């Protein structure tokens, strides 16, 4: 595994992190384009591209997570409930009034 000392290149972790960020960007870009496309067949092409980018992102995340390079915290029951409530309110905003 090379390191950055004396310009020897990127570490495996750095390469995976960069790849993960690129896939996140691809997902965002494709999603925005997909939402703005009015042609149904073209939209389906973007849906397939999005699914490929999403799949790549998941694989990269799993590799990094398994190596301990991308740590996440488990949400508490309270945090989950709060998000569920916020999402429910956003899905049905008229129910609040």
N, C-alpha and C positions, 0 to 999 in steps of 0.2 A: 504494500500500500504506500504509494508515494506521498510526500508531504510538500508543503510550500517552502520549506527551508532552501535557500539558495536557488530559487526558481525551478525546482524539480517538478512542478506541476501541481494539480489539484489532488486532494485526498479523495478517497471513495465517498466519504460522507459529503464533501463539498459538491462532487459531481451529482450525487443523488439529490441533494438539496436544490441545486440549480435545475435539474431535470424536473423535480416536483414543482418548482415555481413556474417553469415554462408550461407544464401541463395545466396548472391552475389558470394561467393566462390564456391558454388555448381554449379552455372550457368557457371562460368569461366571454372571450371574443366570439366564439361560435354561438353561444347562447344569445348574445346580443343580436348577431346577424340573423339567427334563426327566428327570433321574435319579430324582426323587422321585414322578413321575407313574405311577400304576398303570393308567390307561386308555390302551389302545393308540392309539386314534384321536387322543386329545388329545396323546399323546407325539409323534405324527407332526406335529401342528401346531407343537409346540415345536421339533422337528427342523428344520422349514422356517424358523421364525423364527431359529433358531441359524445356519442356513446363510446367511440374509440378513445377519445381523449380522457373521458371519465374513467374508463377501464385502466388506461395507462397510469392515471393519477392514483387509483386505488392500489395498483401493484407496487408503485414506487413508495407510497405511504406504508404499505405492509412490510416492505423490505426494511425501510428505515425504522419503523416501529419495532420490528423483531430484533433489530440490532441495538435498540435502545437509543437511537439517534433522533427520534421524534416522539417525545413523551407527551401524553395527554392525561388530563385528570378525569376521573369518573365524576359525573354530575350527581349531586345529592337528590333525594326525592323532592325536596323543597324547590331546588332549581328546576327540575323537570316539570313540576306542577306549575311553576311561575311561567315557564316558556309555553306550556300547553295553554294556560289561561290567556297569555298575550296573543298567541296564534289564533285561538278561538275567537277572541275579541276582534282581531284583524280580519278574520274570515267573515264575521257577521257583525260589522260595526253598528248596524242599525239596531241591534238587540240591546245596545247600551243605553239608548235614549228612550 
